[in-house]
Amino acid sequence: MERIDLVVIGGGSAGMAAAIEAHNRGVKNVLILEKDGNLGGILNQCIHNGFGLTEFKEELTGPEYLQRFVDQVKELHIPYELNAYVSSIDRNKVVTYSSKKKGLVKVQAKAIIIATGCYERNAGAIQIPGDRCAGIITAGTAQKYLNIHGYLCGKRIVILGSGDIGLIMARRLTLEGAKVICVSEIMPYSNGLNRNIAQCLNDFNIPLYLSRSVSNVKSKDGRLCKVTLSQVDEKFQFIKGTEMEIECDTLILSVGLIPYISLLEYIDCPTSTTKGAIVDQYLQTDIEGIFTCGNCLHVHDVVDFVTNEGREAGRGAALYIQGDKLNNKSILVKPGEGVNYVVPQKIALPINDDISFKFRVKKPIKDVNIVVKNGDNLISKIVKPVLIPSEMVMINVKKEKLMDNPQDITIYLENRNNG
């Protein structure tokens, strides 16, 4: 059995950044395993711009962004295998994968980084009422059809859900000559970035209907021909008498992303409300020597943040391989009032570095304080005029504020009128 210091599963922006960081920190025996035929993951089909503003201080397309990391991987001579499907890992860090080049392979790793990204919720997951027919696809699938294969998925299109991929595809399909009739969102607010609402909907006069969802679909000769949209109440139940029938040939779903963690599920790795693993500040899971990062940990809104998180995992894996056990003892990090989740969910002791906390709020809110408490001790209070669920919040806390008396940490929102 071949022995590798670090195996990185997933060759997207998180996986490549993790491998590069670990290599730069002295871990030279690294292997990247990527199931597709190219490095870069989902970025290969994201031909729109808007990437790299934080990472490179310039605006790039997805392929331009990923190529900068591919170039680094090649310059550092970091080995990688394409079309390599990882079928399993175990708690002893044995990785089993298959590839056209080598067949079935088992590798003994000192550490593993899981960077497998996320997948889209589909029609079955949200139980759309009505006919089962052709013409109902996810936004990512529509993006791949058009940007990779050159196929237009439809001519008259309704988009359900205001996730960022759906919004971007509304613009993309319009530019290719399709008629995007509307975007419908079940929540009373958009789940996409404000810049995408402005650039992808408002600039093209595409209406966005809030608190409205698909109550029925009808088909003709096996193809979607009509969608019914209805308003929903506070419990997301359809309101009779609010039906809106729209003739269309395609329904695109942009209704959420879920971290892809099947490899971790096989070894009973504890997970959190993000649907990803529970991790510490080094992004190590509860299983020693196994790390995770990027969209398979929690879904990000900006790829630059995915890259940075990959670096954090690469640093953590390098420390572990070089002899630091990292999390023999830890304290918990808990989401409080108004906060949906927090990453990391625990802090390994001793605390040697500043801690970066990432979280999302449960609903849009204005004029609040973000409060961080160490036990009953206030360690940070940050004023925020607006917070929305579609934008991940990041705050940094100096290690000195946590070292003296480390207790469980709570992050919550406080109305400034009452604070």
N, C-alpha and C positions, 0 to 999 in steps of 0.2 A: 504493500500500500504506500502510495506516494505521501510524503509529509510536507505540508505547506504551513508557514507561520500564520498567514492571514488569508482566508477565503472571503471574498466580497461577492455576495449573490445579488446580481442586478447591476447593469452597466449604464444606468441613467445618470442624471446629474448628481444625485446623492452618492451612488456607488462609485463613480469615477472620482469625485472629490474626496471620498473616504480613503480610497486606495492611494491617491496622490499624497494626502496628508500623512498617512501611515508610512509611506515610503520616505517622505521628507523627514520623518522623525526616527528613521533608522531601521524600519522594518522593510527589508529588501525582498524577502521571499513572499510575494503577494500574488494571488491569482483572482482575476475578475471572471465571473461566469455570467453570461448574458444569453437569454433564451432566444432573442431575435437575431436577425442576420446583420445588424449594425449596432454599435454602441450609441447611446443617446436616449434610448427609451422613447417616451411619448413625444419628446421634443422634435423627433424626426418629422412628425406630421404637423407641427405647430409653425406654419410658415409665416404667420403674422408677426409683427414687431412688438416691442414692449419688454423684451427680456434684457437683462444685463445692466439695468439702470443703477442698481446698488453694487453689483459685483464689479462691473467694468466702467461705470460712469458714462455709458453710452447705450444707445438703443439698438438692439439686435433682434433678428428673427430667431426662432427656435433652433434651426439647423446651424446658424452662425454661432449661437451661444454654445451649443454642445460641441462644435468643432474645436473650440478653444481648449476644451478639456480632453478631447480625443488626442489633440496634438501633444498635450502634456503627458498623457499616458504613454504615447509612442516615444516621446523624447526621453522619458525616464526608463524606457524598456520594461514597463510593467506588463507581465503576461496577461492575456485575456483570451477566452474562448467564446466564440459566437455559436449560435444554434445549440447552446448547451442548456439542457433542461434539468434542473435540480429536482429530483423526485423525493428526497428526504434528507433530513439532518437528524442527529441524535444528541443527547445530552453530553456525550463524550466528544462532541465536535467532529464526528465523522460525517462527511458530505458525500452523498451518492448522486451522481448525475450521469446523463447520457449525452453523447454528441455524435454527429456524423463522422467526425474525425477519429474518435477514440472508442466509440461504443459505450458500454457501461463502465463507469469509473468510480472508485471509492478513494477519497482523500482524507487523510487525518490532518486536521487543522489545530493550531494552538488557539486561534480565535476566529470567530465568524461575524461578519457584518451582514445583516439582512437589509437590503435596499430594493425591495421588489415592487414598490409603488402602490397604486390603488386601482380599483376597478369601478365601473359605473353600475348604479342600480338600474335594472331593466324593467320592462313592462310587467313581468311576472312578480317582481319584488313589490310593486305598488298596486297590483291587482286592478288594472284599468278595466272598467265595465264595458261590455259589448262584444263585438265580433273579434275573433282571432284571425288576423289577416296580414298580408304583406303591406309594407309601408310604414311600420312602426319600428323605429330604430333609435339607438342612443346617439347623443351628440358626438361622442368620440368616434363611433363607427362611421357616422356621416362625414366627419372630418377626415378619417383615413381613406374612405372611398374617394373623396374629392381631391385631397392634397397629395395622396400617394398614388392612387390608381387612376385618377382623372374621371371618375364617375359622378354624375350629378344624381343625388338620391331621389329627387322629386322636383316638381314645377310649382305646385301650390302647397305651401308648408305651414304647419302650426307647430310651435315649439312649446312644450310643457316644461316649466321650471326655468328659473332665471339664473342658474349656475353660469359661471364664466365661460365654459366651453360652449354652452348653448347660445349665449349672447354673441360670442365671437363668430359662431357659425351662422347666426342670423345675418350678420354683415357679409360674411364670406359668400353665402348662398345668394344674397341679393346682388353682389358684384358679379356673380356668375350667371345672372339672368333669371334666377328663380324668384317667385313671389312669396316672401315671408309675410303671412297675413297678420300674425300677432304672436306675442309671447304671453303665456298664461302662468301665473305663479299662485300656488295655494296659500302661501303666507301673506300677511298684510304688508310685507316689505320685500324688497328684492334680495336674493341670495348671491348676487354678483357684485363685483367691485363697481363703485360709482363711475369710474372712468370708462368701464365697459358699457354701462347703461347709456352714458352720454355718447360715446363714439360708435357704438354698434346698433343702438336703437334710435335714440333721439336724432342723430345725424341722418338717419335714413327713414324717418317718420314711421317707424314700426311701433305700433301700440303695445304697451305692457299692461295687462289686466291683473291686478292684485286680488287676493282672496277669491280666486276662481280656479277651478280645475276641470279635468275631463270627466264628465259624467256618463258619456257613451261614445262608442265608435261604431260606425257602420261600414260595410264593405260591399263592393260590387265585383263579381267575377274574381273573388279572392284578393282584391286590392282595396285598401282604404279609400273611401269616397266621401265620408262625412264625419266630422267631430262635433260633439256637443259639449260646450263649456257651461258650467253652472257656478254661481257664487256659493261659497261655503260660510258656515257660521263659525263661532269661536271654537267649536268642537270639531271643525273640519267636516261637518255633515252638509250635504247638498241642500240648498234652499230651493224649494219648489217654486216655479214661476219665474226663475231667473235664467232659464236655458237660452243659450245662444248657439244656433247651428251654423257650422262653417263647412262649406264644400272644400275639400282638399284631397291630395293624394299621398301626403306624407305627414306623419306625426313624429317629431324629434323629441326625445326625452333628455332633459338636463336636470335630473332630480336627485343628484347627490353622488358622492364618491365614498367608497369604503376601502380602508387599508387592506392590502392583500397579504395576509399573514398565515396562510395554510401551513407553511413549513413550521412555524412556531406553534400552531395549534396541535400539530402531530406530536409534539413533545410536551404538551400541557403547560406551555408558558403562560403565566398569568397576564391577563389583559385588563384594560381600563375602559372607561366610557368612550374613549376615542375609537374603539374597536382595534386599536393597536396595543402593543405590549406596555407593561409598566416598566419604567426605566428610571435610572438615577441621572445625575448631572453629566455623567460620562456616556450616557445613552446605553449603558449595560442593562440588560434585562435581569429578571430574577434568577436566570440561569447563568452561572459564572462563565465568562468568556464569550458570551453571545450578545451581540450588540445590534441595534436597529436604528434606522434614521430615515428621514424623508417622508414621503406620502404613505408609506406602510406603517409609520408610527402615528402620524396624525396628518390630516389633509391640509396642505399649505395653499395660500393664495398667490404667492410669488415664488418663482423658481430660484431666484437669488437666495432666498431663505432656505430652500431645500439644499442648495449647495453648501451653505454655511453649516447646516446641521450635519451634512455628510462629513465635513471637516471635524466637527466635534466627535463624531463616532470614530473617525480615523485616529484622532488623538487618544481617545479612550482605549481603543484596541491596542495602540502602540504601548501605552502605559501598562496595560495588562500583560502583553507579551513580554515586556521588559521587566516583569516581576512584581508589579503593583497589583494587589488583589482587589483594590478599589472599594468594595462595599461590604466589609465584614460587619459594620454596624451602620444604621441609617436612621433618619427622621423622616416623617411623612410630610407631603405637600398636599393641601386640600383646597378644592374650589369652594368658595363661600357664596354669599348672596350675589346673584346676577351673573356668576361665572359658570360657564358650561363645563370646562375642563381646564386642567393645568398640566403642562409638561415642563420639567420632569415631575413624576409623582412622588419621588423620594429624593433625599440628599444623602449621599454616602459621607460618612465621617472618617477621618477629620476633613474639614472644609479647607481646601488649599487654594481655591481660586474664587473669583467673583462668580455668581450664579446668574444665568439668563433664564428667566421664566417666560413661557409662551402660553397664551390662552386665548379663548374666544368667549364673547359674552353671549347670553341666552337670547337677547332681543335688542333692537336699537334703543339707545338710551342717551340722554343729553345731560350735561352739567353734573358730572360725578367725580368722585375721587376713587382712584385705584388704591386700595389699602393692603399693605403686606404686614402681617403680624407674625412674630416669632413667639409662640405661646401667647401670653397676654401683652407682650412688649411690642409697641409700634416701631417698625423699622423702616417703613417707607409709606409716603402718601403722595400720589401724583394726580394732578388736576387734568381731567380730560373733558373738553367741551362736547365731544360726540364719540360714541363707540357703536359699531355695527357688527353683527355676527359674521359677515362675509370677510372682514379684515382681521387677521390674526394680530394680537397685541403682544409685544415683547417688552419686557422690563428687565433691567440689570440691577442686581443687589450686590453691594460690596461685601466681600468675605468678612471684613471686620465687624459688620453688623450682625453676623450669624455665628461667629466663632466663640465668643465669650460664654454664651449660655444657649447652645443649640437645642431648640424644642421644635415640635411640629409646627409647620408653617401654614398659614391660611391666607389666601388672596381673595378679596371680595370687593364689591362696589358699594360706595357710600354716597347717597344723595347729598350734594353740597349744601342744599337748603337745610338739611338736618345735621350736617357734619360739623 
